[in-house]
Amino acid sequence: MDKVLLIDTNISSFPIYDFLIKSGHEVFVTGSNPSDFLAKSVANYINIDYSDVDKMQQLVKRLNIDFIVPGCNDLSYKIASRLNSKQQFYGIDNVETTEIINNKQKFRLFAKQANLPVPKIINENEPIDIWPVIIKPADAYSGRGITIIKKDEKELLHEAIERAKTFSASGKYLIEQYIEGQLFSHSALIKDRKILIDFIVEEHCTANPFAVDTSYVVDDFPSEMLSNIRASICATARYLNLSDGLIHTQFIKHNNSFWLIEITRRCPGDLYSLLIETSTGFPYASIYAMPFLNRKIDLSNYSSSHKHIIRHTISQKDEHVYISLDFSVPVMIEKFFPLSLAGDKVKASPFGRIGLLFISCRSKNELSEIFNKTINRDLYLIK
């Protein structure tokens, strides 16, 4: 029986774990939070801070691991890449490529060289000639440490920079043009630097302006823009010689233009995989894991379907004790994954979550109605 190391214990990695187990593997999961979902619920949980590469290397050697699978956060993929420095594992990009993709500053520089559409970078020693600007940590996630500064708020720039640096593992930050528009994600499976299949998801941030909490799969995205997005992704894959597998991109659309905001190679969080699976029937988590297991990706048995599904992370703008949810209208709950209990003091988004909710709608009109209530935070009241 092959041994697989899954680097993540968050509930978002459960569909990946489930596939690995059903495929007949002996699966070990690692993470330093024993209260995480997989840490509490699986047999082979190993309490280890996987950011410690030396300890992880010792673990891989001691367990005689055959395959490594990154979970649903950037750090898990970075560590997988470093553990694969001798290229003995499958489906994982090298360290240099992984750093370009995961470091926002390095990705922007790469994108400029590759002529990809990205927001304008403001160099540290140059005067800012375009407003507003957004200040980000170079290597953080989930919208942490981000600030938007308008021209009449220039005196707040230093404070925003210091805040971004505190959320950055490297202490580095990025200043770039702030783009107004609608946020989307493009999730694609690539083979030989070409796209086999892809999905567009509309995304909204309701509790925190920089943390996605509400989304649905779009089936009528403008075809010309989609073609241009695909061309940008394929160009990225060629320039960086990406391994076969998932490439997940967030972009902003405004009128007939788009800008790439972030690219990752790990599975997105908050059970994004289940949004795709319940909406389209595509086995997202399974297909994501296959390249890491040295398995050929075969889409011949995939039968497309379409359901109107809303994925929503229930979270709060402010920290307070969670008691209950009072819904304003009836909804058909497809799936619900509670992450907090009544009586818990839940932190504000993105640091705390109450649950992950999947709502099934009977029509596109009903989806639009419930989606609008959700993004306006009128679907329920948190008590």
NORJOVEN-V748705 format. One record per residue. RES is the residue in one letter. PHI is phi in radians with two decimals (999 if undefined). OMEGA is omega as a letter, one per 40 degrees, with the letter a starting at -180 (999 if undefined). Layout:
res->RES phi->PHI omega->OMEGA
res->RES phi->PHI omega->OMEGA
This chain:
res->M phi->999 omega->i
res->D phi->-1.19 omega->i
res->K phi->-1.81 omega->a
res->V phi->-2.08 omega->i
res->L phi->-1.85 omega->i
res->L phi->-1.71 omega->a
res->I phi->-1.65 omega->i
res->D phi->2.83 omega->i
res->T phi->-2.13 omega->a
res->N phi->-1.17 omega->a
res->I phi->-1.05 omega->i
res->S phi->-1.12 omega->i
res->S phi->-1.54 omega->a
res->F phi->-1.05 omega->i
res->P phi->-1.04 omega->i
res->I phi->-1.17 omega->i
res->Y phi->-1.02 omega->a
res->D phi->-1.04 omega->i
res->F phi->-1.12 omega->a
res->L phi->-1.08 omega->i
res->I phi->-1.16 omega->a
res->K phi->-1.17 omega->i
res->S phi->-1.48 omega->i
res->G phi->1.57 omega->a
res->H phi->-1.62 omega->i
res->E phi->-1.59 omega->a
res->V phi->-1.95 omega->i
res->F phi->-1.96 omega->i
res->V phi->-2.08 omega->a
res->T phi->-2.21 omega->i
res->G phi->3.02 omega->a
res->S phi->-1.75 omega->a
res->N phi->-1.93 omega->a
res->P phi->-1.18 omega->i
res->S phi->-1.63 omega->i
res->D phi->-1.14 omega->a
res->F phi->-0.98 omega->a
res->L phi->-1.20 omega->i
res->A phi->-1.07 omega->a
res->K phi->-1.47 omega->a
res->S phi->-1.99 omega->a
res->V phi->-2.03 omega->a
res->A phi->-1.30 omega->a
res->N phi->-1.74 omega->i
res->Y phi->-1.58 omega->i
res->I phi->-2.08 omega->a
res->N phi->-1.36 omega->a
res->I phi->-2.63 omega->i
res->D phi->-1.35 omega->a
res->Y phi->-1.29 omega->i
res->S phi->-1.29 omega->i
res->D phi->-1.47 omega->a
res->V phi->-1.10 omega->a
res->D phi->-1.06 omega->i
res->K phi->-1.14 omega->i
res->M phi->-1.17 omega->i
res->Q phi->-1.09 omega->i
res->Q phi->-1.11 omega->i
res->L phi->-1.13 omega->i
res->V phi->-1.04 omega->a
res->K phi->-1.23 omega->a
res->R phi->-1.14 omega->a
res->L phi->-1.51 omega->a
res->N phi->0.99 omega->a
res->I phi->-1.21 omega->i
res->D phi->-1.59 omega->a
res->F phi->-2.40 omega->i
res->I phi->-2.05 omega->i
res->V phi->-2.17 omega->i
res->P phi->-1.20 omega->i
res->G phi->-1.59 omega->a
res->C phi->-2.01 omega->i
res->N phi->-2.52 omega->a
res->D phi->-1.08 omega->a
res->L phi->-1.09 omega->a
res->S phi->-1.07 omega->i
res->Y phi->-1.25 omega->i
res->K phi->-1.01 omega->a
res->I phi->-1.19 omega->i
res->A phi->-1.02 omega->i
res->S phi->-1.12 omega->i
res->R phi->-1.23 omega->i
res->L phi->-1.19 omega->a
res->N phi->-1.75 omega->a
res->S phi->-1.07 omega->i
res->K phi->-1.69 omega->i
res->Q phi->1.02 omega->i
res->Q phi->-1.61 omega->i
res->F phi->-1.95 omega->a
res->Y phi->-2.04 omega->i
res->G phi->1.26 omega->a
res->I phi->-2.00 omega->i
res->D phi->-1.19 omega->i
res->N phi->-1.25 omega->a
res->V phi->-1.09 omega->a
res->E phi->-1.09 omega->i
res->T phi->-1.12 omega->i
res->T phi->-1.07 omega->i
res->E phi->-1.19 omega->i
res->I phi->-1.08 omega->a
res->I phi->-1.27 omega->a
res->N phi->-1.55 omega->i
res->N phi->-1.64 omega->a
res->K phi->-1.04 omega->a
res->Q phi->-1.16 omega->a
res->K phi->-1.17 omega->i
res->F phi->-1.15 omega->i
res->R phi->-1.08 omega->i
res->L phi->-1.14 omega->i
res->F phi->-1.08 omega->a
res->A phi->-1.07 omega->i
res->K phi->-1.12 omega->i
res->Q phi->-1.15 omega->a
res->A phi->-1.53 omega->i
res->N phi->1.06 omega->i
res->L phi->-1.61 omega->a
res->P phi->-1.33 omega->i
res->V phi->-2.37 omega->i
res->P phi->-1.06 omega->a
res->K phi->-1.19 omega->i
res->I phi->-1.52 omega->i
res->I phi->-1.81 omega->a
res->N phi->-1.17 omega->a
res->E phi->-0.99 omega->a
res->N phi->-1.70 omega->a
res->E phi->-1.72 omega->i
res->P phi->-1.18 omega->a
res->I phi->-1.43 omega->a
res->D phi->-1.98 omega->i
res->I phi->-2.48 omega->a
res->W phi->-2.25 omega->e
res->P phi->-1.28 omega->i
res->V phi->-2.13 omega->i
res->I phi->-2.12 omega->a
res->I phi->-1.91 omega->a
res->K phi->-2.28 omega->i
res->P phi->-1.12 omega->a
res->A phi->-1.20 omega->a
res->D phi->-2.57 omega->i
res->A phi->-1.99 omega->a
res->Y phi->-2.58 omega->i
res->S phi->1.01 omega->i
res->G phi->1.26 omega->a
res->R phi->-1.42 omega->i
res->G phi->1.32 omega->a
res->I phi->-1.73 omega->i
res->T phi->-2.42 omega->i
res->I phi->-1.79 omega->a
res->I phi->-2.10 omega->i
res->K phi->-1.56 omega->a
res->K phi->-1.03 omega->a
res->D phi->-1.44 omega->i
res->E phi->-2.04 omega->a
res->K phi->-0.97 omega->a
res->E phi->-1.18 omega->i
res->L phi->-1.60 omega->a
res->L phi->-1.09 omega->a
res->H phi->-1.08 omega->i
res->E phi->-1.09 omega->i
res->A phi->-1.16 omega->i
res->I phi->-1.11 omega->i
res->E phi->-1.11 omega->i
res->R phi->-1.14 omega->i
res->A phi->-1.07 omega->a
res->K phi->-1.14 omega->a
res->T phi->-1.20 omega->i
res->F phi->-1.65 omega->a
res->S phi->-1.74 omega->i
res->A phi->-1.08 omega->a
res->S phi->-1.65 omega->a
res->G phi->1.31 omega->a
res->K phi->-1.93 omega->a
res->Y phi->-2.48 omega->a
res->L phi->-2.40 omega->i
res->I phi->-1.98 omega->a
res->E phi->-2.55 omega->i
res->Q phi->-1.04 omega->i
res->Y phi->-1.53 omega->a
res->I phi->-1.77 omega->i
res->E phi->-1.42 omega->i
res->G phi->2.73 omega->a
res->Q phi->-1.65 omega->i
res->L phi->-1.47 omega->i
res->F phi->-2.35 omega->i
res->S phi->-2.16 omega->i
res->H phi->-2.13 omega->a
res->S phi->-1.99 omega->a
res->A phi->-2.31 omega->i
res->L phi->-1.79 omega->a
res->I phi->-1.97 omega->i
res->K phi->-2.48 omega->a
res->D phi->0.96 omega->i
res->R phi->1.14 omega->i
res->K phi->-2.14 omega->a
res->I phi->-1.48 omega->i
res->L phi->-1.55 omega->a
res->I phi->-2.77 omega->i
res->D phi->-2.63 omega->a
res->F phi->-2.46 omega->i
res->I phi->-1.97 omega->i
res->V phi->-2.21 omega->i
res->E phi->-1.45 omega->a
res->E phi->-2.23 omega->i
res->H phi->-2.34 omega->i
res->C phi->-2.09 omega->a
res->T phi->-1.87 omega->a
res->A phi->-1.57 omega->i
res->N phi->-2.44 omega->a
res->P phi->-1.14 omega->a
res->F phi->-2.15 omega->i
res->A phi->-2.24 omega->a
res->V phi->-1.14 omega->i
res->D phi->-2.36 omega->a
res->T phi->-2.50 omega->a
res->S phi->-2.78 omega->i
res->Y phi->-2.71 omega->a
res->V phi->-1.38 omega->a
res->V phi->-1.64 omega->a
res->D phi->-1.94 omega->a
res->D phi->-2.34 omega->i
res->F phi->-1.18 omega->a
res->P phi->-0.94 omega->a
res->S phi->-1.15 omega->a
res->E phi->-1.15 omega->i
res->M phi->-1.16 omega->i
res->L phi->-1.05 omega->i
res->S phi->-1.07 omega->i
res->N phi->-1.21 omega->i
res->I phi->-1.12 omega->i
res->R phi->-1.03 omega->i
res->A phi->-1.09 omega->i
res->S phi->-1.15 omega->a
res->I phi->-1.18 omega->i
res->C phi->-1.14 omega->i
res->A phi->-1.11 omega->i
res->T phi->-1.05 omega->a
res->A phi->-1.07 omega->i
res->R phi->-1.24 omega->a
res->Y phi->-1.02 omega->a
res->L phi->-1.69 omega->i
res->N phi->0.92 omega->a
res->L phi->-1.19 omega->i
res->S phi->-1.18 omega->i
res->D phi->-1.08 omega->i
res->G phi->2.47 omega->a
res->L phi->-1.37 omega->i
res->I phi->-2.33 omega->a
res->H phi->-2.06 omega->a
res->T phi->-2.25 omega->i
res->Q phi->-1.77 omega->i
res->F phi->-2.51 omega->i
res->I phi->-1.94 omega->i
res->K phi->-1.89 omega->i
res->H phi->-2.40 omega->a
res->N phi->0.95 omega->a
res->N phi->-1.79 omega->a
res->S phi->-2.08 omega->i
res->F phi->-2.49 omega->i
res->W phi->-2.32 omega->i
res->L phi->-1.30 omega->a
res->I phi->-1.83 omega->a
res->E phi->-2.75 omega->i
res->I phi->-2.19 omega->i
res->T phi->-2.35 omega->i
res->R phi->-2.03 omega->i
res->R phi->-1.62 omega->i
res->C phi->-1.17 omega->i
res->P phi->-1.10 omega->a
res->G phi->-1.52 omega->a
res->D phi->0.90 omega->i
res->L phi->0.96 omega->i
res->Y phi->-0.97 omega->a
res->S phi->-1.01 omega->a
res->L phi->-1.27 omega->i
res->L phi->-1.07 omega->i
res->I phi->-1.15 omega->a
res->E phi->-1.14 omega->a
res->T phi->-1.27 omega->a
res->S phi->-1.40 omega->a
res->T phi->-2.14 omega->a
res->G phi->1.47 omega->a
res->F phi->-1.34 omega->a
res->P phi->-1.33 omega->a
res->Y phi->-1.02 omega->a
res->A phi->-1.12 omega->a
res->S phi->-1.13 omega->a
res->I phi->-1.15 omega->i
res->Y phi->-1.02 omega->a
res->A phi->-1.34 omega->a
res->M phi->-0.99 omega->a
res->P phi->-1.05 omega->i
res->F phi->-1.25 omega->i
res->L phi->-1.75 omega->a
res->N phi->1.05 omega->i
res->R phi->-1.86 omega->i
res->K phi->-1.22 omega->i
res->I phi->-1.48 omega->a
res->D phi->-2.15 omega->a
res->L phi->-1.72 omega->a
res->S phi->-1.15 omega->a
res->N phi->-1.61 omega->a
res->Y phi->-1.33 omega->i
res->S phi->-1.99 omega->a
res->S phi->-1.19 omega->i
res->S phi->-2.42 omega->i
res->H phi->-2.54 omega->i
res->K phi->-2.18 omega->a
res->H phi->-1.55 omega->a
res->I phi->-2.13 omega->i
res->I phi->-1.93 omega->i
res->R phi->-1.78 omega->a
res->H phi->-2.43 omega->i
res->T phi->-1.57 omega->a
res->I phi->-1.39 omega->a
res->S phi->-2.56 omega->a
res->Q phi->-2.16 omega->i
res->K phi->-1.31 omega->a
res->D phi->-2.30 omega->i
res->E phi->-1.35 omega->i
res->H phi->-2.87 omega->a
res->V phi->-1.26 omega->i
res->Y phi->-1.52 omega->i
res->I phi->-2.04 omega->a
res->S phi->-2.78 omega->i
res->L phi->-2.03 omega->i
res->D phi->-1.99 omega->a
res->F phi->-1.40 omega->a
res->S phi->-1.50 omega->i
res->V phi->-2.44 omega->i
res->P phi->-1.19 omega->i
res->V phi->-2.35 omega->i
res->M phi->-1.64 omega->a
res->I phi->-1.48 omega->i
res->E phi->-1.33 omega->i
res->K phi->-2.64 omega->i
res->F phi->-2.49 omega->i
res->F phi->-2.08 omega->a
res->P phi->-1.24 omega->i
res->L phi->-2.06 omega->i
res->S phi->-2.38 omega->i
res->L phi->-1.89 omega->i
res->A phi->-1.00 omega->a
res->G phi->1.78 omega->i
res->D phi->-1.27 omega->i
res->K phi->-1.48 omega->a
res->V phi->-1.71 omega->a
res->K phi->-1.24 omega->i
res->A phi->-1.18 omega->i
res->S phi->-1.07 omega->e
res->P phi->-1.68 omega->a
res->F phi->-1.55 omega->i
res->G phi->-2.40 omega->i
res->R phi->-2.44 omega->i
res->I phi->-1.60 omega->a
res->G phi->-3.12 omega->i
res->L phi->-1.97 omega->a
res->L phi->-2.01 omega->i
res->F phi->-2.06 omega->a
res->I phi->-1.88 omega->i
res->S phi->-1.71 omega->i
res->C phi->-2.04 omega->a
res->R phi->-1.45 omega->a
res->S phi->-2.71 omega->i
res->K phi->-1.15 omega->i
res->N phi->-1.13 omega->i
res->E phi->-1.14 omega->i
res->L phi->-1.01 omega->a
res->S phi->-1.07 omega->a
res->E phi->-1.13 omega->a
res->I phi->-1.25 omega->i
res->F phi->-1.08 omega->i
res->N phi->-1.10 omega->i
res->K phi->-1.08 omega->a
res->T phi->-1.19 omega->a
res->I phi->-1.27 omega->i
res->N phi->-1.54 omega->a
res->R phi->1.01 omega->i
res->D phi->-1.94 omega->a
res->L phi->-1.28 omega->a
res->Y phi->-2.70 omega->i
res->L phi->-2.02 omega->i
res->I phi->-1.56 omega->i
res->K phi->-1.86 omega->999
